[in-house]
Amino acid sequence: MTEFYAPVDPDELRRQRAKARELRASQWWKRRVSDGVCYYCRRRVGAKALTMDHLVPLGRGGTSVRGNVVTACKDCNTRKQSLLPIEWQEYLDRLAADVPD
């Protein structure tokens, strides 16, 4: 799936990454990861195995705010890449359709 994304201003990307670092250091984020559950697959993987994922990726115009970041296991975060939530759901639906009964 080759898609074209409008380039994000490098300065804005740098600012959003700095905000993400600040957010990861916050008590709010520490509480989010403390339960150790991935937002996408709902598996309990432990706090140390979770990463921060932007629902709308920074490279696609997303921001580093509480409403746009979730905890994700490394597997889900890697598979999601830069997909938007609707694209991620379509991906999951395709996977489910490919599973034989």
ZAKOL-922949 format. One record per residue (C-alpha): residue in one letter; x, y, z. Coordinates in steps of 0.2 Angstrom, whole numbers, padded with zeros to 4 digits, always signed. Last residue first. Layout:
# residues N
aXYZ;...
***
This chain:
# residues 101
d-0065-0106+0050;p-0051-0099+0040;v-0044-0082+0045;d-0042-0070+0030;a-0058-0060+0035;a-0051-0056+0052;l-0035-0050+0044;r-0044-0039+0032;d-0055-0032+0047;l-0039-0028+0056;y-0032-0018+0042;e-0048-0009+0039;q-0047-0004+0058;w-0030+0002+0056;e-0035+0013+0041;i-0049+0020+0051;p-0037+0024+0065;l-0024+0032+0054;l-0010+0021+0049;s+0008+0027+0051;q+0015+0011+0057;k+0001+0000+0064;r+0011-0016+0063;t+0026-0009+0073;n+0015-0001+0086;c+0005-0017+0088;d+0020-0028+0090;k+0029-0015+0102;c+0014-0015+0114;a+0004+0001+0113;t-0001+0014+0126;v-0011+0028+0118;v-0008+0046+0112;n-0020+0057+0103;g-0032+0063+0117;r-0017+0067+0129;v-0009+0078+0116;s+0007+0075+0105;t-0001+0081+0089;g-0006+0072+0073;g-0002+0079+0056;r+0002+0064+0046;g+0020+0062+0051;l+0014+0065+0069;p+0003+0049+0068;v-0015+0051+0071;l-0018+0038+0085;h+0000+0043+0092;d+0008+0028+0100;m+0018+0028+0116;t+0027+0012+0120;l+0023-0003+0131;a+0035-0017+0136;k+0040-0009+0152;a+0023-0007+0159;g+0018-0025+0157;v+0012-0035+0142;r-0007-0036+0147;r-0015-0039+0130;r-0029-0027+0125;c-0024-0029+0106;y-0025-0011+0102;y-0024-0001+0118;c-0010-0012+0125;v-0012-0016+0144;g+0003-0013+0156;d-0008-0006+0170;s+0005+0006+0175;v+0006+0013+0157;r-0008+0025+0159;r-0003+0030+0176;k+0015+0035+0171;w+0007+0045+0156;w-0003+0055+0168;q+0011+0057+0180;s+0021+0066+0166;a+0038+0060+0159;r+0030+0052+0143;l+0021+0069+0140;e+0037+0079+0141;r+0045+0067+0128;a+0029+0068+0117;k+0030+0087+0118;a+0048+0087+0112;r+0042+0075+0097;q+0028+0088+0093;r+0040+0102+0093;r+0052+0093+0081;l+0038+0088+0070;e+0033+0107+0069;d+0050+0112+0065;p+0051+0098+0051;d+0035+0105+0043;v+0024+0089+0039;p+0025+0083+0021;a+0009+0079+0013;y+0006+0060+0014;f+0006+0050-0002;e+0001+0031+0000;t+0009+0015-0006;m+0000+0000+0000;
***
